[in-house]
Amino acid sequence: MKLTNWSRGAAVGTIALLMMIGAPVSAADNPQVAAEIMALARAQWASEIAGEPMAQQNASLAEDYTEFNGDFPTLLVGKAMATRMGEVTPYDKAMYSDMQNGRVQVYGDKASAFTNTQVAKSGRELVMRYAAIVGNYDYVFDWTFMQDGTVGLRVGASGISQAKGTAANTVKEAERRGDQLYGQLVDRGLIGVNHQHIFNLRLDTDIDGQDNTFVTLTPRVVRAPASSRRTSAWVVDERQFDREQDARIDDAEGAQLTVVNPKQHNSLGYPTGYLLDVHSQTSRLLMSDDDIPGQRAAFTQHNVWVTRFDNTQLYAGGSFPNQSLGGDGLPQYIADNASIKNKDIVLWVNVGLTHITRVEDWPLMSVEWFGSIELKPFLFFDTNPGLDISDAE
């Protein structure tokens, strides 16, 4: 289902009478364009800061500064630079006013003016919570729906931590007996056993329709052009995945995971998409490959899986994980290596907690939020959809 495209908001101020806010005015044909903007901003800003203490004048300035350009009037906005110039003798009021003005910045043949208009929006979130009681644990799931089109989920654990008995009543006794090898003494005669919680989230993504493609965006460092003073830059490598077995993702270095609909586009021509942002305390199973529980939980072998939609494939560990001999679930689902390009696809995402127990977990554990995901619009809308939210009071 496609979310409604929200209209663009606007803010109007004094200097914006000359141009749209943030819209650059070309000075390539007439460099005086930039100079005139600077002069107008200088006069207004100088009148506002007259007589103000140095700390107040610098309050809204950035820590860094813009690059010098000898062909056009260039604004300095750095606090350190402004402070030094304020101490210069003789005092150059015109230059100092330029340096204090955060509204006008000139880059090469572009000059942009910004008003002093401030906009605040009071965001609201709809949270749907449910809990599952599984043995001695209570698991909490919060689905959050945000006004900018983001959908989030966080997972937490509470309840009674798994424990075993011991004859030890102190840490020294437990260490001497070897009872703390696999856990921590949480009370007299009780060891909280180290363990893990790993969840797999099944996400049936229909982004602007069912014909979706899984795409990763991976940043890569490259050499800067010879004309640059810098020696390096970075670019983004895009990869579209064709088959299920290729789309098993582990901790890729900085890769962003997206799902796009190549048949639908926003006003700029981008295919509409959503970004999957995953945060997890852990997703790696601490078991050897030949351990039976690990073989039954084969979905933990990779952080993210992508499959072709099949309404019979509902569980990452298969329909009967406790009776499985291993290899059921996701490894079985991708055995046919089906096409996933421009298809109805499903993402399977692991989030988990490696629980090294502590005394504060006993006798009742506070909620430990250990995993979350966010599905964020990525080139889906035509502008920031949050601009339509009512102003904060």
PyMOL commands that set and color helices and strands:
alter all, ss='L'
color gray80, all
select helices_A, chain A and resi 15-17+32-49+54-57+79-86+93-100+171-177+244-246+292-296+298-301+321-323+330-333+359-361+385-388
alter helices_A, ss='H'
color red, helices_A
select strands_A, chain A and resi 25-26+104-107+110-113+125-134+137-146+151-159+163-165+183-187+190-193+195-205+213-223+232-240+256-265+271-280+304-308+345-355+365-378
alter strands_A, ss='S'
color yellow, strands_A
deselect
rebuild
show_as cartoon
